[in-house]
C-alpha cells in the first residue's frame, strides 16, 4: 500500500514533521542503553556541564539533563526551529531548567561557550560537509580533559536481512550512493583516527555496536521505521519510482512476519575522546 510522504524539509534528511519527531523518539529509545553506557564511561555525572550537539527534538537532551541534575547544565545545540520548539516545550513540561536550547548551524556559527565538561554527538558528523571544522569548534567549547562521546557509523553495509533479500541489498546500495552524492560520508568513523587529533582530541576508547534482531524484538522497529521513512523521502524527492519503493517495503514487511528472519543493523562505532 502506498504511503503519502509528509511535506519535505530541505534542511533535514527525513524532515522535521511530527512523524519524524516520533521516529527519532523510537530511535532514541532503542539506543538509550548504549548511549548511557558511553556517557558513564566518559564520566558524565551530577553537576556536569554538557553539550548536546545536534540535539534534534531533544530526546537525548532530557536524559542528559536528568543525569546532570539542577546543579548541572545541558547546552542543546540545534538548527531546526521546529525541533527547538519541541525541545523547549518538553523542558518546560518536565521542569528541566538546566536545559539551555540554542539555535546553531555547526558550519556557520560559533559555539559561543567554553569550559564545558563534556559533549555528546550522534549521527551528525556523517552529514556535515566539513566535520573536522565542527570538531575544532567543539574542542574550543570544552575544557582541557573534557570528554566527547560520539556514535557514528563505521560500516553501513552490515545492514541486511537474514536470510538475505535482494531488494534490501538494493536499498542499502542506493542509500549509500545517495548520501555520498550529496557530499556526506556515512562511514565517517573510519576517519576519526586522523580527524580527532587534527581537531584537538585524543582518542581514549572505541567500541563497535551492532545487533542481530528478531521481528518480535523492539530493536527491529528501528530499521523498520527508517526504511519506511526513507522510502517516503526518496519517492517524495523524485529519486526513485513508487514501484521500486513498494517492492523494498513489501519485502521488509514480509520479513517482519517471519519468526525465522533476522536483521543485522548498520555497524556503529562509539568513540570516547578527550580534549588535549
N, C-alpha and C positions, 0 to 999 in steps of 0.2 A: 504494500500500500504506500503510495506517495505521501511524504510528509512535507508540509509547507515550510519554507525557510523563513525565519524571522528577519526583519529588516537588517541589513548589514551595517556594521560599524567598521569603517575603513581603517581605524587605528588599532583594532584588535583582531586576532586570527578568527575567533568564533564570536565576536561581538561582545556587547555589554548588557544585553537584554535580560529579562527576568529568568528565562530558561537557562541562559549561560551562568548566571549567578548561582542558580540551584545546582547546575552540573559541577561548578567549581566547589560548591559545598560538599557534594558527594565525593569528589576527588580528594578534598582535604580529609574527610573522614576516613577514607581508605588509607591515606598516607599519614594520618595523625601520629600513630605509634612510632613510625620511623622518624618523623620529624622530632618527636620528643626525645628519642634516643640520641639523635645528633645534638640537640640542644643541651642535654645533660652532659654529654661528652665534652662539649665546648665550655661548660661551666656557667650557662645561663641560670640565674638564680634570683631570689628575692632581692630587690633593690637595684638590680642591673638596669642600665640604660642601653636599650637595644634599638636597632633599626630594622624594620621590615621593608625590604627593597622590592618594589613591585607588589604592593600589598593586595591588589585586586579589591574585592569586596570585603576583605578583612577576616576571612575565616581563620588564618594562622595568627593574625594580629591579636585576636581575642584570647587565644591560647597563650601567646607570649605575655599579654597583659596580666593574665591570672598568675603566671609564674613570677613576674617581677613585683606584683602587688602594688599597693598605693605608694610605697617608697621608691618605686622604680618608674621607668618611662619607656614607652614604645613609640618611636617616631615612624609613622606609617607613610611611606612614600608611594604615590600612585599618580598616574597621568590622567586616568579617566574620571571625569566629574561624576558620572553615574555610579561608578564603583565607590568613589569617595563619599557620596551621599549615603549609600548603603552602609558603609563602614561607620560613618558618624552616627547614623540612626541606631545601629547596633550598640555602639559605645554608650550612647545616651540611655538606651533601654536597659543596659546591664550595669550602668553606673561605673564604667571603667574610665574614669577621668584621666588615668595615666596614659591613655592612647592619644597621641597628637597627630592627627592626619595632616598631610601636606601635599599639595599638588606639585608634581615634579616630573619633568621629562629627563630621563637619565642621560640622554645625549646632549641636551641643550642647556640644562640648568645646573647650578652648583648645589651641593648638599646644604650649604648654609648652616652647618653644625660641625662640632668636633668633640673629642673627648668621650665618645660612646664606648661602652664595654664590649659590644658585640653586634653582629648583624646576621640576618637570615635572608637568603635569596633562593628561590626555586623556580625553574623553568622561565627565566627571564633572560639570562645571558645568551642563550641559544638564539634569541630573536632580536638581538641588538646588532646594528651594523658595525659597531666598534666596542665589543665587550671589554677590551683592555682599558679603554678610556673610562668606562663606568667603574671598573675595579680600582683604577687610580683615584677617582673621586671618592669612592667608598673608603679607601685606605686613609685619605685625608680626614675623614669623619670619625675614624676610630683612634683610640688612644694606643700607644705602643703596647703590644701584647694583646690587644683586642681581638676577639675571636670572630671569624667569619665561617658560617655554615652554609654550604651550597649543595643543593640537589639539582643535578642536570644530567641529561642523557650521555651515555658513553657508547652505546651500541643500540640504535633504534631498530635494527634489523633482527634482533632477537624476538620481536613481536610477531607471533604466529599462532595459529590454531593447530592442535594435535588431535586426531590425525590432520595432516596438512591439507589445506584447501587452497586451490589455485587463486581464487578471487581475493583471498586475504593477502597472498603474496603480491598480487597486482596492486592492492590498496597500499601496502607498505611502500612498494617501489614508487608509486605515484606521489605519495605524501612526501617522501624524502626528496624527490626531484622538484616538487612544488616549493618546498621550503628553501632548497638551495638555489632555485631560480630567483627567489626573492632576495637573495644575498645573505641569508641566515644559515647557520650550521647546527643541525640538530644534535650531532655528537660532539658538542663543544667541550665536554670534559676531557677529551683526548688532548686538548691544547693547554690544559691547566699547568702542566709542568714548566711551560715557558711563560704563560700569561701571568700567573700569580706572582712569581718572583719579579717580573718586569713591573708589576703594579705595586710592589712593596709588601708582599706577603710571603710567609714561609709556610709550606705545606706541613701540617702536623700529622694528619691521618686521612686515610681514604678507605672506603668500603663499598663493595658492589651491592645493589639491591635489585633483585629480580624475583618474580613469583611465578608459580605454576598453579593456576586456579581452576576449580571445577565450576560448572554453571550454577550450582547451588550455593557457592561461596560469595560473600559480599564483595571480595576483591574483583570478581568477574564483572561487576557493574561498572567499574572504572573504564576498562577498554570498551565495553559495550556502549556506554554513554558517549565516549569520544568518537567512536566510529559513526554513530548515528548523527552526532552534531557536525562532524567534519564533512560527512557526505552531503548534508544540507548546505554547508558552506560552499563546497565545490560546485554543486548544481546551481546555487544561487549566484555564484560568481561567473557562471558560464564556462567553467573549466572542464566539466565532464557532462556527458549525456545522462539523462534521468535513468535510462535503462541500465547503464553501467553501475550507477549508484544502487539501484534497486537489486541488482544481482549480488553485489557485495553485502548489502544489508540482509537480504534473504538468506544467504549462506551463513552469515554470523548468527542470525536468529535461529536457524536450524540447529547450529551447534549448541546454542543456548538451551535447546530442548533435549539434547543428547547427554545423558548422565555419564557417558564414557568420554566425552570431549574434554579437552583442556585448552587453556590459553596461556601462553608464555608472554609475560609482559616485556615492554622495552626495558633494556638494561640501564639503570640509573647508577651514577656514582655519587656517593656522599663524600664531600671534601671538607675537611676542617682545616682552616689556615689561620695564622696569626700575623697581625701587622708587625713588621720588624721595626 
